[in-house]
Amino acid sequence: MFEKNRFVGFLLLLVALASVHVSAGVLVDDAYIRGGPPGQEVAAAFFRLTNQSGDDCDLIGASSAVAGEAEIHAHFHQKGLMQMRRVNRLTLPAGETVVFEPGGYHLMLLGIEQSLVDGDRHSLTLLFSGCPEQTVQAEVRSVLR
């Protein structure tokens, strides 16, 4: 009986340590893809990234099975016009949250190969330098609602 309790205690310790490791990375929440009319070949994905580690992490890339490519982009104002540019690396300061939202940072999904149906969920994998990669499910939210 004592050996069984010790084994169960050991398993609980492993589970606790595993959750500490996961929480030491980047939390990704409120992920969604902005859907549009059928046949669209590009879309944007939005989410919040919270760096829960004690060190800065860099978002360096992304992928999704729903798109041929995924790029980090940012909107900015220049000469009175809103413009968009690709961002190769985005630093997430330790303990801070960076929001990907319309009019700001976003993940551009290029070469979409299937219809983005309102309510469907698709995986997004975010690649980091200094933190483990994260794969999340993003719900399609149609602009046609």
NORLINLIN-V81140 format. One record per residue. N is the residue number from 1. RES is the residue in one letter. SS is DSSP state (alpha for helix, beta for strand, coil for the rest). Layout:
n=(N | N)
res=(RES | RES)
ss=(SS | SS)
//
This chain:
n=(1 | 2 | 3 | 4 | 5 | 6 | 7 | 8 | 9 | 10 | 11 | 12 | 13 | 14 | 15 | 16 | 17 | 18 | 19 | 20 | 21 | 22 | 23 | 24 | 25 | 26 | 27 | 28 | 29 | 30 | 31 | 32 | 33 | 34 | 35 | 36 | 37 | 38 | 39 | 40 | 41 | 42 | 43 | 44 | 45 | 46 | 47 | 48 | 49 | 50 | 51 | 52 | 53 | 54 | 55 | 56 | 57 | 58 | 59 | 60 | 61 | 62 | 63 | 64 | 65 | 66 | 67 | 68 | 69 | 70 | 71 | 72 | 73 | 74 | 75 | 76 | 77 | 78 | 79 | 80 | 81 | 82 | 83 | 84 | 85 | 86 | 87 | 88 | 89 | 90 | 91 | 92 | 93 | 94 | 95 | 96 | 97 | 98 | 99 | 100 | 101 | 102 | 103 | 104 | 105 | 106 | 107 | 108 | 109 | 110 | 111 | 112 | 113 | 114 | 115 | 116 | 117 | 118 | 119 | 120 | 121 | 122 | 123 | 124 | 125 | 126 | 127 | 128 | 129 | 130 | 131 | 132 | 133 | 134 | 135 | 136 | 137 | 138 | 139 | 140 | 141 | 142 | 143 | 144 | 145)
res=(M | F | E | K | N | R | F | V | G | F | L | L | L | L | V | A | L | A | S | V | H | V | S | A | G | V | L | V | D | D | A | Y | I | R | G | G | P | P | G | Q | E | V | A | A | A | F | F | R | L | T | N | Q | S | G | D | D | C | D | L | I | G | A | S | S | A | V | A | G | E | A | E | I | H | A | H | F | H | Q | K | G | L | M | Q | M | R | R | V | N | R | L | T | L | P | A | G | E | T | V | V | F | E | P | G | G | Y | H | L | M | L | L | G | I | E | Q | S | L | V | D | G | D | R | H | S | L | T | L | L | F | S | G | C | P | E | Q | T | V | Q | A | E | V | R | S | V | L | R)
ss=(coil | alpha | alpha | alpha | alpha | alpha | alpha | alpha | alpha | alpha | alpha | alpha | alpha | alpha | alpha | alpha | alpha | alpha | alpha | alpha | alpha | alpha | alpha | coil | coil | beta | beta | beta | beta | beta | beta | beta | beta | beta | beta | coil | coil | coil | coil | coil | coil | beta | beta | beta | beta | beta | beta | beta | beta | beta | beta | coil | coil | coil | coil | coil | beta | beta | beta | beta | beta | beta | beta | coil | coil | coil | beta | beta | beta | beta | beta | beta | beta | beta | beta | beta | beta | beta | coil | coil | beta | beta | beta | beta | beta | beta | coil | coil | coil | beta | beta | beta | coil | coil | coil | coil | beta | beta | beta | beta | coil | coil | coil | coil | beta | beta | beta | beta | beta | beta | beta | beta | coil | coil | coil | coil | coil | coil | coil | coil | beta | beta | beta | beta | beta | beta | beta | beta | beta | coil | coil | coil | coil | beta | beta | beta | beta | beta | beta | beta | beta | beta | coil | coil | coil)
//
